[in-house]
Amino acid sequence: MSQNRFHARKAAAALLKMAKVSSDPALAGRLVEAAADLKDHVGEAPPPVSVKAPDIRTDD
């Protein structure tokens, strides 16, 4: 995972935590929108890399 993606995900998580504890619904809504914008800006995460080798079939 690139450093920019890592930091953007951490920032989005922090925004969502702040929205959860906020007593102001308007502020909470803006924080959730900001977190969603960050997620959209970063894009989808790449598929996880497996440490297992793929199964190989040999025709004997």
Backbone as JSON, one array per atom type, in Angstrom:
{
  "sequence": "MSQNRFHARKAAAALLKMAKVSSDPALAGRLVEAAADLKDHVGEAPPPVSVKAPDIRTDD",
  "N": [[0.85, -1.17, 0.0], [0.62, 2.17, -0.86], [2.24, 5.05, 0.57], [0.73, 7.43, 0.47], [-1.89, 6.47, 0.11], [-2.16, 5.02, 2.47], [-2.01, 7.06, 4.44], [-4.2, 8.61, 3.7], [-6.31, 6.85, 4.17], [-6.06, 6.56, 6.94], [-6.62, 9.19, 7.72], [-9.26, 9.42, 6.82], [-10.48, 7.53, 8.48], [-10.08, 8.78, 10.94], [-11.66, 11.07, 10.58], [-14.2, 9.87, 10.43], [-14.39, 8.82, 13.03], [-14.45, 11.2, 14.5], [-16.85, 12.22, 13.55], [-18.61, 10.39, 14.6], [-18.58, 10.89, 17.37], [-19.46, 13.46, 17.52], [-21.8, 15.93, 18.55], [-23.18, 17.6, 16.98], [-25.25, 17.42, 14.33], [-24.99, 18.51, 11.74], [-22.26, 19.06, 11.49], [-21.28, 16.46, 11.81], [-22.3, 15.29, 9.49], [-20.88, 16.72, 7.52], [-18.3, 15.85, 8.12], [-18.47, 13.12, 7.55], [-18.98, 13.26, 4.81], [-16.56, 14.39, 3.98], [-14.81, 12.31, 4.61], [-15.77, 10.37, 2.83], [-15.18, 11.63, 0.41], [-12.39, 11.6, 0.54], [-11.95, 8.83, 0.4], [-12.95, 8.31, -2.16], [-11.17, 9.81, -3.66], [-8.73, 8.53, -3.25], [-9.24, 6.0, -4.23], [-9.99, 2.57, -5.0], [-8.69, -0.05, -2.99], [-5.89, -2.1, -3.81], [-6.07, -5.62, -4.71], [-5.53, -7.99, -2.06], [-2.26, -9.25, -1.44], [-1.22, -12.51, -1.68], [0.64, -14.75, 0.32], [0.91, -17.32, -0.26], [1.84, -19.67, -2.71], [0.45, -19.99, -6.0], [-1.73, -22.71, -6.87], [-0.45, -25.31, -8.84], [-1.03, -27.27, -11.6], [0.13, -30.23, -12.94], [0.32, -32.16, -15.84], [0.7, -35.41, -15.78]],
  "CA": [[0.0, 0.0, 0.0], [1.46, 3.36, -0.94], [2.18, 5.92, 1.75], [-0.39, 8.36, 0.32], [-3.13, 5.74, 0.36], [-2.17, 4.7, 3.9], [-2.33, 8.27, 5.21], [-5.57, 9.02, 3.38], [-7.22, 5.95, 4.89], [-5.99, 6.93, 8.36], [-7.33, 10.46, 7.87], [-10.69, 9.14, 6.67], [-10.91, 6.85, 9.71], [-10.14, 9.8, 12.0], [-12.85, 11.89, 10.32], [-15.38, 9.1, 10.81], [-14.43, 8.76, 14.49], [-14.9, 12.51, 14.98], [-18.27, 12.34, 13.21], [-19.36, 9.52, 15.5], [-18.69, 11.48, 18.7], [-19.97, 14.83, 17.42], [-23.21, 16.12, 18.91], [-23.76, 18.48, 15.96], [-25.52, 16.6, 13.15], [-24.48, 19.14, 10.51], [-20.82, 18.83, 11.48], [-21.08, 15.03, 11.58], [-22.55, 15.06, 8.07], [-19.75, 17.24, 6.74], [-17.14, 14.99, 8.34], [-18.69, 11.88, 6.8], [-18.78, 13.6, 3.39], [-15.12, 14.57, 3.76], [-14.21, 10.97, 4.61], [-16.15, 9.72, 1.57], [-14.4, 12.27, -0.65], [-11.03, 11.07, 0.63], [-11.97, 7.46, -0.11], [-13.1, 8.38, -3.62], [-9.94, 10.38, -4.23], [-7.68, 7.52, -3.17], [-9.62, 4.88, -5.08], [-10.11, 1.26, -4.38], [-7.44, -0.7, -2.59], [-5.55, -3.23, -4.67], [-6.37, -6.89, -4.06], [-4.47, -8.4, -1.14], [-1.23, -10.12, -1.98], [-1.16, -13.75, -0.93], [1.98, -15.28, 0.49], [0.9, -18.7, -0.75], [2.04, -19.84, -4.15], [-0.76, -20.53, -6.63], [-1.7, -24.15, -7.15], [0.01, -25.61, -10.19], [-1.36, -28.63, -12.02], [0.98, -30.79, -13.99], [-0.29, -33.33, -16.47], [1.69, -36.51, -15.82]],
  "C": [[0.9, 1.23, 0.0], [1.25, 4.22, 0.3], [0.99, 6.87, 1.65], [-1.72, 7.68, 0.61], [-3.27, 5.41, 1.84], [-2.61, 5.91, 4.71], [-3.75, 8.75, 4.93], [-6.58, 8.15, 4.1], [-7.23, 6.25, 6.38], [-6.76, 8.22, 8.62], [-8.83, 10.25, 7.76], [-11.24, 8.45, 7.92], [-11.02, 7.85, 10.86], [-11.36, 10.7, 11.82], [-14.13, 11.17, 10.73], [-15.51, 8.98, 12.32], [-14.93, 10.08, 15.07], [-16.39, 12.7, 14.7], [-19.12, 11.53, 14.19], [-19.57, 10.16, 16.88], [-19.25, 12.9, 18.69], [-21.44, 14.89, 17.81], [-23.92, 17.02, 17.91], [-23.99, 17.67, 14.69], [-24.98, 17.19, 11.85], [-22.98, 18.91, 10.38], [-20.52, 17.36, 11.18], [-21.29, 14.7, 10.1], [-21.41, 15.54, 7.2], [-18.51, 16.37, 6.9], [-17.27, 13.68, 7.57], [-18.49, 12.13, 5.3], [-17.31, 13.76, 3.07], [-14.41, 13.22, 3.73], [-14.54, 10.23, 3.31], [-15.37, 10.31, 0.4], [-12.96, 11.76, -0.65], [-10.97, 9.66, 0.04], [-12.09, 7.45, -1.63], [-11.83, 8.88, -4.29], [-8.82, 9.34, -4.28], [-7.98, 6.35, -4.09], [-9.68, 3.59, -4.3], [-8.74, 0.7, -4.04], [-7.14, -1.85, -3.55], [-5.89, -4.54, -3.96], [-5.22, -7.31, -3.15], [-3.5, -9.37, -1.81], [-1.14, -11.35, -1.09], [0.29, -14.22, -0.83], [2.07, -16.72, 0.02], [1.1, -18.71, -2.26], [0.75, -20.38, -4.76], [-0.61, -22.03, -6.89], [-1.32, -24.37, -8.61], [-0.34, -27.06, -10.49], [-0.38, -29.06, -13.09], [0.29, -32.03, -14.53], [0.78, -34.39, -16.61], [1.2, -37.66, -16.63]]
}
